[in-house]
Amino acid sequence: MPRLRNVGRKVRYAKAGAFNIAYQIVGDGPVDLVLSPGWATHLDLAWDIPPLARLLNDLASFSRLILFDKRGTGLSDRFSPDSLPTLEERMSDLRAVMDAAGAEHAALFGTLGGGAMSGLFAASFPERTRALILYGTFAKLEPTSGVLARLADSPEAALDRVEKEWGRASVGLDSWAPSALADELLADSYLRLLRSSMSPSSARGMMELGFQVDWTASLPAIRVPTLVLHRRGDLIVPFAHGRALADGIAGSSFVELPGIDHLMWVGDQDSIVNEVRTFIGGLAPARRLDRRLATILFTDIVGSTQTAVRLGDRAWRTLLHEHHRVVRSQIRASDGHEVETAGDGFLVTFDAPATGIRCARSIIEATSTLGLELRTGIHTGECEVSEDGIQGVAVHTAARVAALAAPHEILVSRTVRDLSSGAGIRFEDRGTHDLKGIPGRWELFSAEPGGHG
């Protein structure tokens, strides 16, 4: 193994909003590789666990390895257990770490809960994603399978047990790394890392949040080279979930690995490192991608024609000008991207759905002071990006959703709901609908932001 100039002990901090995210850079290889943690981590204590330190050093032997503790864990800023991070915020943390580390174009390596974060980032920001590697993760994990099912007969009882027995082998190693139980020193070191990474209530909340994640609908939007790794006997995330990820991502490679340990540094870690090394080494030069995942918002003034007739042309133009000014002000405040203005409506894109929902509510409230009623519709899907704006079925879908919205309502697709877990958004079922010209039946929901974020 080549000598590393950075042994992985220097901790730096990236700023993501109000949060400080701890990160490290190890090695100086030709490809930036960002390891997105899926569970409990601690950048200092990780190096005190010999097999884990060996794995990290091996990955850094052929890459510039970037490690970080998610917000709320390890050396990063903590949060209240009743205000858990959303996928949107996790992606923001990942981008902040990449920016701070000078990683303009990185390969993303997501494990467990870090899989959704990395996968959605790859779909949303293909221009910054060199490749995607997923290990031991899932698109949607049912509480009746995997770790919760092994801990108790019901999800609630299993979560109670996680909180009550946090930091003990019964919830930290029995299923996560049964092969490590025989090594008392190794087991003690890892359990100390768990206890130092997060509190019992946070551990419960993070696991509960993990079972709310569903990014299945976004898998086809991933266009970067992708490698999916999964151990056949994984007791935390059943093997079938890895296979389903690979099936859902066009052109991805799937590798079945032996073993029952979920933690990749327990058991045969060499096979994982070798697969990653081969994959990274075989990457073709980066190419420009013109498709990406985006959250699309359409706004429309209710009864605009009648209002224009009632006011007259001059007064209507004045009101419309003020409407545009107010809407653009809210878009800027939400970091949205105005794509098009057609008559009295706006087409806006966002990097994540919760931000789009909150912006829609602020637009509705701000324009109501002008005596206007707006309807809004939101969908998240894959778009074709060009100098002329965005195109694709997702754009038409968002427009059809908006057309069905009631005055002052934010109507969203199921995809938007599924990607907004933990964001404090309240959703009410609005039934299943046909959207003109769009295949299939669509589940729609009325969305209302809460206090989170």
N, C-alpha and C positions, 0 to 999 in steps of 0.2 A: 504494500500500500504506500503511495507517495506521501511524503511528509506534508502535513497540513500547516499552513501559516497561521490559521486561526483554529484553536482547539475547541471552539464552541462554548467558551466560558464567558465571553463578553456579552452582556445584555444591553440592548438599546431599546428605545421606546419610540413608537410611531403614534401620532395623534389622529384619532378617528372621532371627529366631533368633540365631545367633552371627555372621551375616554383615552387613556394611555394604554397602548397595546405593546406588550413586551415581545421582542424578537431577537434572534441571533442569526449571524451569517457564518457558515462553516465551509471551508474549502474554497477553491478558486477555479473550478472547472468551467468549460465553455458554455454550459447551459444552466440558466437559473432554474432551480427546482424548489418549489414552495410546498412544504409539507403542511397540509391543513389538518389539524388534529380533530379527532372525532369524539373524544371523551375527555377524561381528566389528564392534564399535563402540567408540568412545572419545569421550566427551562433550566433551573439550577440543579434540582434533584435528579433530573433525567440522567445526568452524567455520572451520578453515583450508582447507577444500576448497570453493571458491566455488559450484559447482552444488549441492552438498549443503546448504550454508548457505542458499542461495536456496530450496531445497525446504522446509527447516524453517521459515524465515521466512514463506513463503507459507502453509503449514499453520497457523502461529500467527496469521496475519492474520484468521482467522475462528474461532479456537478458543483455549482455554487449553491449549496443547500441553505435555504432560508426557513427557519423554524419560528413559530410564534405560539404564545398562549392566547386562546380566545378570550374575549372580554368576559370577566367574571371568573376566570380560572387562573391558576398559577401566579405569575408575577404581574399580570395585567390588572387594571382597575376592576374592582368588584362591583356588584349591583345588588339591589334588593331582590330577594327570592320571588316577589310578586311582580317583578318587572324584568322578565327574562328576555334575552336578545332574540330578535327576529332574523330570518334568513337575509333580509335586506340589510340589517345592521352587520351581520357577519360578513356579507360580501363587501360592505364598506370597510370593515376592519382589514380584510384581505387586500383590498386595493390600497389602503393606507400603508400597510406593511410593504407591499411591492413598491410603492412610491418612495418610501423612506429608504428602502434597500437599493434603490436605483434599478429595479427589475422592470424594464419596459415591456418585456416579452418573455414570459416564464412558462415552464411546464408545471402544471398543478397536480399535486399528489394528495387526493382526499381519502381519508379513512373514516368509517362509520358515519357520524353526523357531519364530518367534514366533506363527505361525498356530495351532498346536496349543495353545500356552499361552493365547492369547486366546480361542480357540473353546471350550476346556474350561472356562475361567473364566466365559464367557458362559452356558454350559449349567449350571454349578454354582451360580453366583451371579447369576441374572437380576435380582435386586433391586438389584444394583450396576452393571449393564451397560445403558447407554442404547442402544447399538447396537454392531454388529460390522462391521469392515471387514477383508477378507483380500486380500493382494496377493502374487502369485507364490509361493503356498504349496500345501500338499497335505495329504491325510489319511494316506496311506501312500505312500512313494517307494521303489520297487524299486531295488536297486543296479545293475541292468542298464539303467536309464534315467537321464537327467539327468547331473549333474556327474561322478559316479564313472565312468560309462560313457565319458565324453569324455576322462578322464584316463588310463585304462589298460584292458587287456583283462579284468582281474579286479578285484573290489572291494578285495582285500588289496593288490594292486599299486598301485591308485589311492590308497589311504590312505597307503601308504608314500611315494608321490610328494608328497602333500599335506604330510606331515611334513618330507620332505627339501627341498622347494622352497618352504616357507612364506615368504610375504612377497615372492615373485617374481611377475612378470607371468604366468608359465606356469601358475600355479594361482590367482592372484588376480584376473586381468583377462581372460585369453584367452577365457574362457567367461562370466564374471560381467558384464563390461562391455567387449566388444570395440570398441565405438565410442570408448572413452576411450584406446585404445592410441596413437592418433595425437597425443595431447596429452601430451608428456613430463612437464610440470610436474604436470598433473592425475594422471597415472599414478603418479608418484613420491610425491605427497601421499597417495594412497589406500593404496599399498603400505606407507608408513610407518605409517599408521593400523592396518593389519593387524598389522604386527610389534609395535606398541605395545599392541594389544588383547589378544593372547594368545600363548602360546608355541607352538612347532611341535607338541609332543606334545599340548597341550590342543586345538589346532586339529584334529588327527587324531581325538582322542577325541570332540570335539563333533560332527564330521561322521559318525563311526561311530554315535554315539548317535542322530543325526537319522534314520538309515536303520532304526532299531529302532522308531521311533514309528509307531503305528497307532491313530488315534482315529476310524476310519470308523464304528464302531458308535455313537458318541456324536453324530454329526451330526444325527440327527432330534430330539435333545433341545434343540437351539438354537431358541429361540422369539423372540429379539429381532430387530429389523430388521437385515438383513445385506446387505452389498454385497461381491461378489467381483470382483476385478480381476485380469486376467492378460494379459501380452503374448503375442501369437500366436507369436513366434519365440523365446521364452525358452529359452536353452540349458541352464539350470541345473535348472529344474522344467518339464517338458514341459506344453504348453498344456492337454492333456487332463485334467491333475490339477485345474486351476482349474475346468474345466467340471464335473468330478465333484463337487467341493465344492459348487458351486451346486445341482447336482441333488440332493445329499443333504440340503441345508438348506431345509426347506419355506418358500416365500415369499421366498427370497433373490433379489437382482438380480445378474445377471452381465453384465459389460462386457468385451468383447474389445478390447484395445489393440494398436496397431501397435508393431513394434520387436523386436529380438533381445537387448537388454541386460536382464539380470535386475535390476541395481541401478536403483531407480526414479528416482534423480537423474541418471542418464545417459540421453541420448536425450530423447524428448518427455515431460518431466516435467509440462508444463502440463496435458496431458490427464488425468493422474492427479489433480492438485490440483483441477481443475475438477469431476471426478466426485465426489471426496470433499466438496468444498464444496457441491455441489448436493444430495448425499445428506444431509449434516449439516443443511443449511438446510431440508430438507423433512421432517425428523423430526416426527412427531406427538407430542403430550404423552405422557410416560411413563405406562404403565398397569401395574397390579399383575399379576404373573404368578404363577400358583399351581402351576406345574410346574417342576421343576429336576432336574439330574443329581445322583445321590447314590450312594455306596457303601453297600450294605446288608449287615449282618452278622446272622446268626441263630446263636444258641448253644442247645445242648440237652444235658441230662444223659443219658448212656447208661445204660439200665436203671434209670430212676428209680422205676418202679413196684415192681420187685423189691426195690430198696433200701429203699423206704418200708415195704413189707411186712416185710422182715427187721428193720428198726430199730424199728418201731412208730411211732404217730402223733406222740408228743411228741418223740422223738429225731429223727425226720425233719424236724419243723418247725424244730428247733434247727439242724440241719445245713443246711436250705434257707435259713434266715435268714443263716447264716454265708456260704453260697454267694453270696447276693445282695450281701452287704457286700463280699466280695472282688471280685466281677465289677464292681460299681459303682466300686470304687476304681481298677481298671484302665481303665475307660471314661473316668473323669475325667482320669487321667494321660495319656491319648491324645487328649484333646479330642474324644471321641466324643459323640454325642447319643443318650441313651436315649429310645427312642420308646415302648416297651411291654415289660411283663414279664407273661408268661402262664405260670403254673405254675412250671416249672423252667427256662424258656427266656427269652432276651432278644432283642429286636429293637433294633439300634443302627445309626445312620447316621454316616458320616464324609464329609469333604470330598474325600478321595482314597483310592484303593485300597491303596496301600502302608501307610498308617497303619492301615487296617482289618486288614490281614494281621498287622502287628506286634502290634496290640491283641489279636487272636484268639490269637496264640501266648502272650502274657503271661497271658491269661485261662485258657488251658488249663494252663499251668504253675502258676499260683497256685491253681487249684481242685484240682489233683492232690494238693496237700499236705493237702487235706481228705479224700482217699481217693476222689475223684470222677473219672470219665472224661467228657470233653465231646467232642461233635462240633460242628464249626462250618462254615458255608457263607457264601460272599460273592459278591455280584453287583453290578455297577455299571450303573445304568440310570436312565431318566427316571421320576420319581415325581410324584404329585399331592400337594401339601402343603396341609394344612388345620389348623384348631385341634385337630382330633381326632387328628392324627398324619400318617402318609403312607399312600397307597394306590397301587395300580397293578400292572401285570403284573410290573414289576421286583421288587416285594416278594414276589409269589408265586414268581417264579423263584429268588430267594435262598433261600426256604424249601424249595423242592424240591431245590436243590443241597445244602443242609445235611442233608436227610434221607438223602442218599446217602453222606455222609461217614463214614469209619471212626472209631473212638475215637481221640482225640488228633489227629485230622487237620483241616487247614484246606483245604477243597475250594472251588475258585473257578471261575468261568466264564472263557471265553476273553477276554471283554471286560476282565476284571480283569487277566489276564495281559498283554494288549496295552498297557494303560495304566500298567503298572508297570515299563516299560523303564528300566534304569539304577538301579533301586532296591535292587539286591543281593538280590532275591528269587529263590530257586531253585524252578523249577516242574518237576513230573513229570507226564507225560501220563497221564490216567486214562480215556482213551477217549471215545467219543461216546455220548450217552445220550438217551433220551426222558424228558422231564420231564412228569409227569402234569398235563394241562390246559394245557400251554404248547406252542404250535406249534413245529414244526421239531425238528431234532436238535441237541444241545448238546455242544460240546467242553468237557470238564472237566479241571482240573489240580489236583494237590496242591501247596500252596505252603508254603515254609519260608523265613522271613526269614534273611538273612545279616547281615553286620556293618555294612552301609551304613545311615546315618541314625541 
